[in-house]
């Protein structure tokens, strides 16, 4: 049997994919096929080159072999083709054996080392109708005629993005903000940079800093959280960019802010006097003659440190951090109303609540259904704490601002507002932004886990380890919508995942009563463009990919109407949300 090679010519090794530590149990895909980009799930055959981190699923391998798309590496050492015949090419390889650049004609990297290492199409070839050339004047462009604006793109335009914009030799991308820098490299507009996209962003950062960076791609990827999370969102990207001393404003605006024109006249060394974008009919321009991308408010011009400073909550108790007991009777009253209004009185049991005889996950589902743990008839608030964690709030606020910016731009997936049963309640601080599906939601857990979450955020690695239904002998179950952070609009659902607070817990009020108490979190969550799931056909891996490589920000599981299920659930896969 012939041994087939990767694009670099190394032999591909066949093995049964394990899917990593969880693969055998959950079918989790630890690696993606380099051709179809789908996850190679545990238990299926894959063909891999460890040297190049190149992997093929069984289907793509068979298709490539049948199409003559791969060659035996041994044939490179002893070519036997007739004189004048064309060699068999591997995917991503040229006739000279040099790999093609994944960005093709739209590659912005003109450094000699990169051009020597990767093949690029000649000028004019490989250019699709969706590609446009970058204006050589960039942010200083003064041309206003429609023909120019239609033919060329400028910094800040939606199509000013790697893979869509073509640069002349020696021309490099321009960025006026960290948001533009991030969006330029986020080819799929998903809000998350893949490792390949991050590699290009690292190169741009090196150009911006004007010096060689003393870190490898692997080091930078780990610093930005990519190694742990599998991608880098805007919040983590901005924090990482500060380590490189990239001196750019954030570029994120706020609704209703006055957007001044930032265009600078080179000849007069002064800025345009326009104080707000006023579009000309049937044009991309403002009445001042400049594009909308040139108009930004003072908020968008803030640095990360100024953004953090402005994010501080006025209603927080001064000089206190961490969990601070709420003593405002009006807030406590509204929290009690929330518990009462979101309690479901009937059709309210699921197997996650457990069996009276064997507890949670202690028996077969049939036994649990016959011996259901009773559902509480009511919920009474005993004590409430506000989590005054500056670090977590700033991370959330930045992620929320980025989600809002993404929801405002044109997209085939609309940001449709979803109402929840918690939506009518406002407690303190700013009102949740319904336009981007920002809600107060419940997350039930133990008191120990709740304190950990309030201190250092959610840990996605623990998803499925709580009360999620598990097969006998396993420590983890597969959550319905995959591994993410799950929230409920009803206290009755969240209560299924709580456990009794130890009687000696210092957060409980002093009492001689031995009555059991339980913990739940009321979280502010931003769902953005949420993927509505109403049926039983749930493709777990696709839901995650639609968030990390697509237009969605969350999943809204609503099977109440179509399937008669008792509860709706909301899932985010990015803990900063």
DOKOL-422802 format. One record per residue (C-alpha): residue in one letter; z, x, y. Coordinates in steps of 0.2 Angstrom, whole numbers, padded with zeros to 4 digits, always signed. Each point is the difference from the previous one (the first is absolute). Example, Ala and Ser with C-alpha at 12.3 -4.5 7.8 and 13.67 -1.06 7.14 Angstrom:
# residues 2
A+0039+0062-0022/S-0003+0006+0017/
END
This chain:
# residues 577
X+0000+0000+0000/X-0004+0007+0017/X+0014+0004+0012/X-0004-0007+0017/X+0006+0007+0017/X+0007-0005+0016/X-0010+0003+0017/X+0007+0018+0000/X-0006+0003-0018/X+0017+0000-0009/X+0001-0008-0017/X+0007-0018+0001/X+0014-0003-0012/X+0001-0017-0009/X+0018-0008-0002/X+0009-0016-0001/X+0006-0004+0018/X+0019-0002+0000/X+0001-0007+0018/X+0014+0012+0004/X+0018-0003-0005/X-0002-0019+0002/X-0017-0002-0007/X+0004-0003-0018/X+0012-0015+0005/X-0009-0007+0015/X-0018+0005-0001/X+0002+0009+0017/X-0015+0010+0005/X+0006+0018+0005/X-0018+0006+0003/X-0016-0008+0007/X-0018+0002-0006/X-0010+0011+0012/X-0015-0011-0002/X+0006-0018+0000/X+0016+0004+0009/X+0010-0012-0012/X+0016+0005-0008/X-0001+0007-0017/X+0014-0010-0009/X+0011+0006-0013/X-0006-0001-0018/X-0019+0002+0005/X-0011+0015-0003/X-0003+0012+0015/X-0010+0016+0003/X+0008+0012+0011/X-0001+0018+0008/X+0017+0006+0005/X-0006+0014+0010/X-0010-0012+0012/X+0011-0015-0002/X-0016-0009-0005/X+0002-0016-0011/X-0012-0012-0008/X+0004-0017-0008/X-0008-0004-0017/X-0013-0011+0007/X-0006+0012+0014/X-0001+0014-0012/X-0011-0009-0012/X-0011-0006+0014/X-0002+0018+0007/X-0004+0007-0017/X-0013-0014-0004/X-0008+0003+0017/X-0001+0019-0002/X+0012+0002+0014/X+0010+0014-0008/X-0004+0016-0008/X+0008+0011-0013/X+0008+0014+0009/X-0006+0012-0014/X-0018-0004+0006/X+0004+0009+0016/X+0002+0016-0009/X-0016-0002-0011/X-0012-0012+0009/X-0014-0006-0011/X-0010-0012+0010/X-0019+0003+0002/X-0006+0010+0015/X-0002-0011+0015/X+0011-0015-0006/X+0014-0006+0010/X+0018+0004-0005/X+0012-0014-0005/X+0012-0003+0014/X+0018-0004-0001/X+0007-0013+0012/X+0005+0008+0017/X-0011+0016-0005/X-0016+0006+0008/X-0014+0009-0009/X+0008+0017+0006/X+0016-0005-0009/X+0009-0003+0017/X+0010-0016+0002/X-0006-0013+0012/X+0013-0004+0014/X+0007-0017-0003/X-0003-0004+0019/X-0019+0004-0002/X-0010-0001+0016/X+0015-0006+0010/X+0011+0015-0004/X+0008+0006+0017/X+0005+0017-0007/X-0012+0013+0005/X+0010+0015-0004/X-0011+0013-0009/X+0013+0001-0015/X-0001-0018-0003/X-0019-0001+0002/X-0002+0015-0012/X+0011-0009-0013/X-0007-0017+0001/X-0018-0006+0001/X-0005-0012+0014/X-0016-0010+0002/X-0012+0006+0013/X+0000-0007+0017/X-0007-0018+0000/X+0002-0002-0019/X+0014-0010-0008/X+0003-0009+0016/X+0003-0019-0003/X-0002-0014+0012/X+0019-0001+0003/X+0001+0017+0007/X-0002+0005+0018/X+0000+0016+0009/X+0015+0005+0011/X-0004+0001+0018/X+0001+0019+0005/X+0009-0005+0016/X+0014-0008-0010/X+0014-0007+0011/X-0009+0006+0016/X-0015-0010-0003/X-0006-0009+0016/X-0015-0009-0007/X+0000-0019+0000/X-0016-0006-0006/X+0000-0011-0016/X-0013+0011-0009/X+0012+0015+0001/X+0015-0010-0005/X-0009-0007-0015/X-0007+0016-0006/X+0016+0011+0003/X+0018-0001-0004/X+0015+0006+0010/X+0018+0005-0003/X+0010-0016-0002/X-0015-0011-0007/X+0003-0008-0017/X-0015+0009-0008/X+0007+0017+0007/X+0006+0004-0018/X-0004+0013-0012/X-0014-0005-0011/X-0007-0011+0013/X-0003+0012+0015/X-0012+0014+0000/X+0004+0016+0010/X-0012+0013+0006/X+0002+0018-0005/X+0015+0008+0009/X+0006-0017+0006/X+0018-0005-0006/X+0008-0018+0001/X+0011-0004+0015/X+0016-0009+0000/X+0010-0007+0015/X+0015-0006-0011/X+0008+0002-0017/X-0006-0018-0004/X-0018+0006+0003/X+0003+0015-0011/X+0007-0010-0014/X-0014-0013+0001/X-0014+0012+0000/X+0005+0007-0017/X+0005-0017-0007/X-0017-0004-0006/X+0004-0016-0010/X+0011-0007+0015/X+0014-0003-0012/X+0014+0008+0011/X+0003+0013-0014/X-0008+0017-0001/X-0005+0006-0018/X+0002+0018-0004/X-0018+0004+0004/X+0001-0009+0017/X+0016+0009+0003/X-0008+0017-0003/X-0013-0004+0013/X+0014-0005+0012/X+0009+0016-0003/X-0015+0010+0005/X-0002-0011+0016/X+0018+0004+0004/X-0003+0018-0002/X-0014-0001+0012/X+0011-0009+0012/X+0014+0012-0001/X-0011+0014+0003/X+0008+0011-0013/X+0000+0003-0019/X+0013-0011-0009/X+0012+0009-0011/X-0001-0013-0014/X-0012-0005-0014/X-0007-0017-0003/X+0013-0003-0014/X+0014+0005+0012/X-0006-0011+0014/X-0003-0015-0012/X+0018+0002-0006/X+0007+0001+0018/X-0009-0016+0005/X+0007-0009-0015/X-0017-0001-0009/X+0007+0008-0016/X+0013-0013-0002/X-0009-0016+0007/X-0018+0004-0006/X-0006-0002+0018/X+0005+0003+0018/X+0003-0015+0012/X-0001+0002+0019/X+0019+0001+0002/X+0001+0015-0012/X-0015+0008+0008/X+0007+0000+0017/X+0016+0007-0005/X-0009+0014-0010/X-0011+0003+0015/X+0015+0004+0011/X+0004+0015-0012/X-0017+0007+0005/X+0003-0003+0019/X-0015-0011+0002/X+0002-0005+0018/X-0009-0018+0000/X+0007-0017+0005/X+0003-0013-0013/X-0014-0011+0006/X+0008-0016-0007/X+0000-0014+0013/X+0010-0016+0002/X-0005-0018+0003/X-0001-0005+0018/X+0001+0018+0007/X-0010+0004+0015/X-0014+0011-0006/X-0006+0012+0013/X-0017+0009-0001/X+0003+0018-0005/X-0018+0007+0003/X+0000+0016+0011/X-0014+0003+0011/X-0005+0019-0002/X-0009+0002+0016/X+0014-0008+0011/X+0015+0005-0011/X+0008-0017+0000/X+0003-0014-0011/X-0008-0017+0001/X+0009-0013+0010/X-0002-0015-0012/X+0017-0008-0004/X-0006-0011-0015/X-0015-0002-0012/X-0011-0014+0006/X-0015-0001-0011/X-0018-0003+0007/X-0009-0014-0009/X-0010+0006-0015/X+0006+0018+0002/X+0012+0013-0007/X+0005+0005+0017/X+0013-0005+0013/X-0005-0005+0018/X+0005+0018+0005/X-0013+0006-0012/X+0011+0008-0014/X+0003-0006-0018/X+0015-0009-0006/X+0006+0016-0009/X+0002+0008+0017/X+0013-0013+0005/X+0018+0004-0006/X+0017-0005+0007/X+0014+0011+0004/X+0008-0005-0017/X-0016+0007-0009/X+0003+0017+0009/X+0017+0002-0006/X+0005+0015-0011/X+0009-0003-0016/X+0017+0005+0008/X-0003-0012+0014/X-0005-0014-0013/X+0017+0004-0009/X+0010-0001+0016/X-0008-0016+0005/X+0003-0008-0018/X+0019+0000+0002/X+0007-0017-0002/X+0010-0008+0015/X+0010-0011-0011/X+0008+0014-0011/X+0018+0004+0003/X+0000+0016+0010/X+0006+0017-0007/X+0000-0007-0018/X-0012+0003-0014/X-0002-0006-0018/X+0007-0017-0005/X+0009-0008+0014/X+0009-0017-0003/X-0007-0015+0009/X+0013-0009+0010/X-0011-0012+0010/X+0004-0017-0006/X-0017-0007+0005/X-0009+0013-0010/X+0012-0003-0015/X-0004-0019+0002/X-0018+0003-0001/X+0001+0011-0015/X+0010-0014-0009/X-0013-0012+0005/X-0013+0011-0008/X+0009+0001-0016/X+0002-0019-0001/X-0018-0004+0005/X-0008+0012-0012/X+0010-0005-0015/X-0011-0009-0013/X+0010-0014-0008/X-0011-0004-0015/X-0013+0008-0011/X+0008+0017+0005/X+0003+0010-0016/X-0011+0014-0006/X+0003+0012-0015/X+0005+0014+0013/X+0016-0009+0002/X+0005+0003-0018/X+0008-0008-0016/X+0018-0007-0001/X+0002+0009-0016/X-0009+0017+0002/X-0002+0002+0019/X-0015+0007+0008/X-0013+0008-0012/X+0012-0001-0015/X-0010-0012-0010/X-0017-0008-0003/X-0007-0011+0014/X+0001-0016-0012/X+0019+0003-0001/X+0002+0003+0018/X-0009-0017+0004/X+0012-0009-0013/X+0015+0008+0008/X-0003+0001+0018/X+0013+0007+0012/X+0004-0013+0013/X-0007+0001+0017/X+0013-0001+0014/X+0001-0017+0009/X+0002+0008+0017/X+0002+0017+0009/X+0014+0004+0013/X-0001+0015+0012/X+0016+0010-0001/X-0004+0015+0011/X-0016+0008+0008/X-0005+0017+0005/X-0014+0006+0012/X-0008+0016-0006/X-0001+0011+0016/X-0011+0014-0008/X-0010+0008+0013/X-0011+0009-0012/X-0005-0014-0010/X-0003-0012+0015/X-0011+0013+0008/X-0010+0002-0016/X-0002-0019-0002/X-0005-0002+0019/X-0013+0013-0001/X-0007-0007-0017/X+0000-0018+0008/X-0009+0006+0016/X-0013+0008-0011/X-0002-0016-0010/X-0003-0010+0015/X-0013+0012+0007/X-0009-0002-0017/X+0001-0018+0000/X-0008-0002+0018/X-0016+0010-0005/X-0015-0009-0008/X+0002-0002-0019/X-0008-0011-0013/X+0018-0003-0006/X+0008-0011+0013/X+0019+0001+0004/X+0004-0018-0004/X+0018-0005+0004/X+0011-0005-0014/X+0016-0010+0003/X+0016+0002-0009/X+0015-0010-0002/X+0010+0013+0010/X-0013+0000+0014/X+0010-0013+0011/X+0015+0011+0001/X+0003+0013+0014/X+0016+0010+0000/X+0000+0014+0013/X-0011+0012+0008/X-0019-0003+0002/X-0008-0015-0009/X-0011+0005-0015/X-0018+0000+0004/X-0009-0014-0009/X-0017+0006+0004/X+0002+0015-0012/X+0010-0009-0013/X+0017+0007+0005/X+0014-0009-0009/X+0018+0000-0004/X+0002+0001-0019/X+0013+0002-0013/X+0002+0014-0012/X+0013-0002-0014/X+0008+0015-0007/X+0017+0008-0004/X+0012+0005+0013/X-0002+0019-0005/X-0019-0001+0001/X+0001-0010+0017/X+0010+0014+0008/X-0013+0013-0006/X-0014-0011+0007/X+0009-0001+0017/X+0002+0018+0000/X-0016+0007-0006/X-0012-0014-0003/X-0008-0008-0016/X-0004+0011-0015/X-0016-0006-0008/X+0003+0011-0015/X+0014-0013-0004/X-0011-0015+0000/X+0001-0010-0017/X+0017+0009-0004/X+0011-0015+0006/X+0000-0018-0007/X-0019+0000-0002/X-0003-0006-0018/X-0002+0014-0012/X-0006+0002-0018/X+0014+0004-0013/X+0004+0018+0000/X-0008+0005+0017/X+0009+0005+0016/X-0013-0007+0012/X-0011-0015+0001/X-0016-0003+0008/X+0002-0011+0016/X-0012-0014+0001/X-0010+0008+0015/X+0002+0018-0005/X+0012+0013+0006/X+0005-0004+0018/X+0014-0007+0011/X+0003-0019-0004/X+0007-0013+0012/X+0004-0018-0001/X+0000-0014+0013/X+0014-0009-0010/X+0018+0006-0002/X+0000-0008-0018/X-0014+0012-0006/X+0008+0016+0008/X+0017-0005-0008/X-0008+0003-0017/X+0000+0019+0003/X+0018+0001+0007/X+0016+0006-0008/X+0018-0003+0004/X+0007+0012+0013/X+0015+0010-0006/X+0016-0008+0006/X+0006+0017+0008/X-0016+0001+0011/X+0005+0004+0018/X-0014-0011+0007/X+0009-0015-0007/X+0012-0009+0011/X+0018+0002-0005/X+0005-0014-0012/X+0012-0004-0014/X-0014-0010-0009/X-0008+0007-0015/X-0016-0011+0003/X-0016+0009-0003/X-0011+0005+0015/X-0019+0005+0000/X-0011+0010+0011/X-0017-0004+0007/X-0011+0009+0013/X-0009-0010+0014/X-0014+0011+0005/X-0013+0000+0013/X-0017+0002-0008/X-0017+0002+0006/X-0014-0007-0011/X-0015+0002+0011/X-0016-0005-0009/X+0008-0007-0016/X-0009-0003-0016/X+0003-0017-0006/X+0002-0002-0019/X+0001-0017-0008/X-0004+0002-0018/X+0005+0008-0016/X-0015+0012-0001/X+0009+0015+0009/X-0008+0017+0001/X+0015+0011+0004/X-0010+0016+0003/X-0013-0009+0011/X+0014-0008+0011/X+0007+0017+0004/X-0018+0007+0003/X-0004-0014+0012/X+0015+0006+0010/X-0002+0019-0001/X-0019+0000+0000/X-0004-0016+0007/X+0003-0012+0015/X+0016-0008-0006/X+0018+0004+0004/X+0010-0010-0012/X-0001-0013-0014/X+0006-0019+0002/X+0003-0007-0017/X-0001-0019+0002/X-0001-0008-0017/X+0011-0015+0004/X-0014-0013+0003/X-0013+0006-0012/X+0011+0005-0015/X+0016-0010+0004/X+0010+0017+0001/X+0017-0002+0009/X-0001+0014+0012/X-0012+0010+0012/X+0002+0019+0001/X-0006+0012+0013/X-0004+0018-0005/X-0003+0016+0011/X-0005+0017-0008/X+0005+0010+0015/X+0019+0001+0002/X-0003+0003+0019/X-0005-0018+0002/
END
